[in-house]
Amino acid sequence: MKYIPYGRQNINEQDIEAVIEVLRSDWITQGPAIERFERAVAEYCGTKYAVAVSSATAALHIACLAAGLKPKDILWTSPNTFVASANCGLYCKAFVDFVDIDSRTYNISLEKLAEKLKLAKKKGKLPKVLIPVHFAGQSCQMKEIRELTKEYDITIIEDAAHAIGGKYLGQKIGCCAYSDMTVFSFHPVKIITTGEGGMITTNCKDLYEKLMRLRTHGITRNKSQMEGEPHGPWYYQQIELGYNYRITDIQAALGLSQLKRIDEFIKRRHELANRYNNALKDLPLILPWQHPDIYSAYHLYVIQLDTQKTTKTRRYVFEELRKRDIGVNVHYIPVHTQPYYKKLGFKEGDFPAAEEYYSRAITLPLYYDLTEKEQDYVIDVLKKTLL
Ligand SMILES: *Cc1c(COP(=O)(O)O)cnc(C)c1O
């Protein structure tokens, strides 16, 4: 059996053709494929606007800037995420803090959010930006989160790096029904890929225009945004400090082609997740619980060792699987326990639910091309390791 990773892309001939077509065209970046990709994602999610960028990390950064996050402002996110969800606050010189997770969904806990908001209000330390992370592809309870934050003027940016194609209360993730912006990642392990790439969706024209400028140096060619009169048709103005966070047409063409198959990708992820659910239900494991309001994109299939029922350690089980060429992984080391964040003042014990979850979690292989034979092998090794 060859090495089985925890996640990987599926590239077909049409994807390859789409990329080749761009390479043979006049535009390999800043051409028509980017706008087509943006329109297609906006339509798919049901938002007015979409802005494609070079990565989800770049997307999170400019989403924070567009939200007006300034030095000494406060950003809250989940500790159970990739470091990028928190680093975007530090890029803006804001203070970052975390809301501990719900032990069933592994997403930020509504109770802890409500509690923390009350305390922050008392201390005059309310966040300017909140970034809920849709862990493993399962949406946070956005309606309740919006309800809890609406009296405080907090901008909500959904980190949906795991979740494009998923649904919440019957609507697509990224529709921004209960948020200001949503961020997607197109890294190869995610649901669809552009190699590297990201996107921000929004329904707000003002945010859209800011994001468009911030991805390209803070430059505008739109007369209505300029000071004074344009000197001529060549004219542009830099009206704020932006970046080069552009995506290429080569990548956008790949993304556009991948998007055609997104529902098929997710359907297969569900089938494989259900196979795991059935095969693993009698083992000393906690399987991923699904909230009834949510249709997950199933980016990850995460199990936890049920430490009441087994004495085997996470490390032992992980190493046994790795020894047999199964590319298990762990998502995530709580961000606040990273040395960089400890230097900012966080310590172990600050967010116990995220730490407890982390101590028992293992991510099993799950991706479109995972065969049932490969999956059965993973299940078999897991059974032998645990029994
Ligand atoms: C992958 C990921 C990111 C960063 O995405 P890139 O496109 O690699 O920059 C951000 N947040 C979460 C939750 C992720 O999983």
The ligand as a MOL file (V3000), in Angstrom:
LIG
                    3D

  0  0  0     0  0            999 V3000
M  V30 BEGIN CTAB
M  V30 COUNTS 15 15 0 0 0
M  V30 BEGIN ATOM
M  V30 1 C -5.4040 26.6170 5.5440 0
M  V30 2 C -5.9540 27.5660 6.5130 0
M  V30 3 C -5.6840 28.9440 6.4680 0
M  V30 4 C -4.6510 29.5310 5.5620 0
M  V30 5 O -4.8480 29.2510 4.2220 0
M  V30 6 P -3.7310 29.5640 3.1370 0
M  V30 7 O -4.5190 29.6220 1.8590 0
M  V30 8 O -2.7700 28.4320 3.1760 0
M  V30 9 O -3.1020 30.8660 3.4730 0
M  V30 10 C -6.3560 29.7750 7.3440 0
M  V30 11 N -7.2290 29.2930 8.2420 0
M  V30 12 C -7.4820 27.9790 8.3470 0
M  V30 13 C -8.4680 27.5190 9.3560 0
M  V30 14 C -6.8380 27.0800 7.4990 0
M  V30 15 O -7.0720 25.7700 7.6210 0
M  V30 END ATOM
M  V30 BEGIN BOND
M  V30 1 1 1 2
M  V30 2 1 2 3
M  V30 3 2 2 14
M  V30 4 1 3 4
M  V30 5 2 3 10
M  V30 6 1 4 5
M  V30 7 1 5 6
M  V30 8 2 6 7
M  V30 9 1 6 8
M  V30 10 1 6 9
M  V30 11 1 10 11
M  V30 12 2 11 12
M  V30 13 1 12 13
M  V30 14 1 12 14
M  V30 15 1 14 15
M  V30 END BOND
M  V30 END CTAB
M  END
